[in-house]
Amino acid sequence: MLQCSYRLVVVTTDADGNTVGRSLVSPGKSYLPSQRSQAEEDAKKVILSLNQRVEIESFIDPSRYAAGWARGWIF
């Protein structure tokens, strides 16, 4: 079964609330599906400016996908 990982992303907005930028909090750091609560705790620790927020983004980690495919876990 294909499962998504999580990563923390800082979203920067303009005065009207439109997204003008996105950046990873820690490039290379991702959370397994079972670590969602840890991602939420870490998101609270990120220092932000007034026009920023942290999002927990779901994504398909290509390295985990390839490893799962090789083992026959992904159908």
C-alpha positions in Angstrom: 0.0 0.0 0.0 1.3 3.4 -0.9 1.5 5.7 2.1 2.5 9.4 2.2 5.1 10.9 4.4 4.9 14.3 6.0 7.2 17.3 6.0 7.0 20.8 7.5 6.7 23.7 5.1 6.8 27.4 6.0 4.3 29.3 3.8 4.9 33.1 3.3 1.9 35.2 2.4 1.3 38.8 1.2 -1.0 41.4 2.9 -4.0 39.9 1.1 -3.3 36.3 2.3 -2.0 35.1 -1.1 0.9 32.6 -1.0 4.1 34.2 -2.2 6.6 31.6 -1.1 7.1 28.1 0.3 10.2 26.6 1.9 11.0 23.4 3.7 11.7 23.8 7.4 14.4 21.1 7.3 15.3 19.8 3.9 15.7 16.1 4.0 13.7 15.7 7.1 10.4 13.8 6.8 8.0 12.0 9.1 6.6 8.6 8.6 2.8 8.2 8.7 3.0 7.0 12.3 4.9 10.2 13.3 2.1 12.7 12.5 1.9 13.8 16.1 5.6 14.4 16.3 5.3 16.5 13.1 2.6 18.6 14.8 4.8 19.1 17.9 7.8 20.1 15.8 5.6 22.5 13.8 4.8 24.4 17.1 8.5 25.0 17.6 9.2 26.8 14.3 9.9 30.5 14.7 7.8 32.5 12.2 7.3 36.1 11.2 3.8 37.8 11.0 3.2 36.8 7.4 4.2 33.1 7.8 2.6 29.9 8.9 3.7 26.3 9.1 1.9 23.6 7.2 2.3 19.8 7.5 2.5 18.7 3.9 1.8 15.2 2.7 4.0 13.8 -0.1 5.1 10.6 -1.6 8.7 10.0 -0.7 10.3 8.6 -3.8 12.9 6.6 -1.9 10.2 4.8 0.2 8.1 4.3 -2.9 11.0 2.7 -4.8 11.9 0.5 -1.8 8.2 -0.6 -1.4 7.9 -1.3 -5.1 11.0 -3.5 -5.0 9.6 -5.5 -2.0 6.1 -5.8 -3.6 4.4 -3.7 -1.0 2.8 -1.3 -3.5 0.1 -2.7 -5.7 
